[in-house]
Amino acid sequence: MTGLTEHLAQFIVRTSTADFPPGMLDKAKKVIADTFSAIVGSVNSDVAAPLAKYLAASGETGTSPILGTSRTSSPELAALVKSAQAEG
């Protein structure tokens, strides 16, 4: 592991929810819900068609779902599509 990756992994392993400041979990839940809403809501947006073409052209297959669709892809491509949808 690289130094940064190892540091992040150790932080994750050693940190529990008891270490979080008060109210942080509630805020995190709202942010996650908002992000999923943006991803699913963008399925018919202007960014959806180019993403679908890119996904089809890539030929990638995998088990990671493309939210709001019946498609799956590799984790990397699914993350790219999801992040673009979240911004869309």
CORBELNOR-V349262 format. One record per pair of residues at least 6 apart in sequence whose ideal C-beta (glycine too) atoms are under 8 Angstrom apart, sorted by sequence separation. I is the first residue (numbers start at 1). J is the second residue. If there is no record, write none. Layout:
i->{I I}
j->{J J}
//
This chain:
i->{42 65 66 72 65 66 1 17 64 73 63 64 62 64 55 61 62 64 61 62 66 60 61 62 64 65 60 64 58 62 64 66 67 55 62 66 52 60 68 55 67 58 55 43 42 43 55 40 41 54 39 40 39 51 36 51 51 47 48 47 45 47 48 47 43 46 39 42 45 42 39 42 38 39 38 38 38 35}
j->{48 71 72 78 72 73 9 25 72 81 72 73 72 74 66 72 73 75 73 74 78 73 74 75 77 78 74 78 73 77 79 81 82 71 78 82 69 77 85 73 85 77 77 68 68 69 81 67 68 81 67 68 68 81 67 84 85 84 85 85 85 87 88 88 85 88 82 85 88 86 85 88 85 86 86 87 88 86}
//
